[in-house]
């Protein structure tokens, strides 16, 4: 949702700035991932909606489910999110934080959907080709999608490379209809 992305942006930028200043980007990325998973827990969400719990109690409950070594600044961000009833934004905040971190590190994420499992050599070759094309390090996320029939479909940012059999068949069908 665009509205959530807009609301989450300042939190993500603030978290990134604090993490960069502390030279702890990987640690913060990991902590935000845990916090986002905790915030998405249905049981926690049910407790947070309980009318008798105040924001301090919700904060204490939330932190009891997070790692004890959570940076103080992230605890403050959690307190702020809870006070403003925006804890559900943690997943979006983490996603935007990761985009900022990847840009900082010169990394681009590639979502690779394939009809069949790729072995290590195939994946390494594909990643090497993508790194040459995008002139950045590529962090692959591979998923099996049997509907592709064969081949791969790669999404890097807003660019899509469709080398799947299904994509080729759809291109042919569109050309025949024209």
Secondary structure, DSSP 8 states (H G I E B T S, - for coil): -HHHHHHHHHHHHHHHHHHHHTT-HHHHHHHHHHHHHHHT-HHHHHHHT-TT--HHHHHHHHHHTS-TT--HHHHHHHHHHHHTT-GGGHHHHHHHHHHHHHHHHTEEEEEEEESS---HHHHHHHHHHHHHHHTSEEEEEEEE-GGG-SSEEEEETTEEEE--HHHHHHHHHHHHH-
